[in-house]
Amino acid sequence: MKEKKAFCDAKHWRRRAEATRSKAASLDSERSRDRLIKIAEEYEKLARLAEGRQASDNEPEC
């Protein structure tokens, strides 16, 4: 069985998003917190893209 690449693994990106949100919650700086929340949102987008790749057989690298 082929090892999954991270960009094809929605769970990987969701874990990163959650970790980033947790880190953001611990920060006092509003600017830093907002930036990390935006990064978490981008990780969620990557998770949705990965789900699309997993559902499609058109992505041979997944």
C-alpha positions in Angstrom: 0.0 0.0 0.0 1.3 3.4 -1.0 2.0 5.8 1.8 -0.3 8.9 1.7 1.3 12.1 0.9 0.4 14.9 3.3 -1.3 17.1 0.6 -3.7 14.2 0.0 -4.5 13.6 3.6 -7.5 15.7 4.8 -7.0 14.5 8.4 -3.4 15.8 8.4 -4.6 19.3 7.4 -7.5 19.3 9.9 -5.0 18.3 12.7 -2.8 21.2 11.7 -5.8 23.6 11.7 -6.8 22.5 15.1 -3.3 22.8 16.5 -3.0 26.3 15.0 -6.3 27.4 16.5 -5.2 26.1 19.9 -2.0 28.0 19.6 -4.0 31.1 18.6 -6.2 30.8 21.6 -3.2 30.9 23.9 -1.8 34.2 22.6 -2.3 37.6 24.1 -1.5 39.5 20.9 -4.7 40.1 18.9 -2.6 40.6 15.7 -0.8 37.3 16.1 -4.0 35.5 17.1 -5.8 36.8 14.0 -2.9 35.7 11.8 -2.9 32.2 13.2 -6.7 31.9 12.8 -6.3 32.9 9.1 -3.6 30.2 8.7 -6.0 27.6 10.3 -8.6 28.6 7.8 -6.1 28.0 5.0 -5.4 24.5 6.5 -9.1 23.8 6.4 -9.2 24.8 2.7 -6.3 22.3 2.1 -8.3 19.7 3.9 -11.3 20.2 1.6 -9.0 20.0 -1.4 -7.5 16.8 -0.1 -11.0 15.3 0.3 -11.7 16.2 -3.3 -8.4 14.5 -4.4 -9.2 11.4 -2.3 -12.7 11.2 -3.9 -11.3 11.5 -7.4 -9.3 8.9 -9.2 -7.9 11.6 -11.4 -5.1 12.4 -8.9 -2.5 9.6 -9.4 -0.1 11.1 -6.9 -2.6 10.5 -4.0 
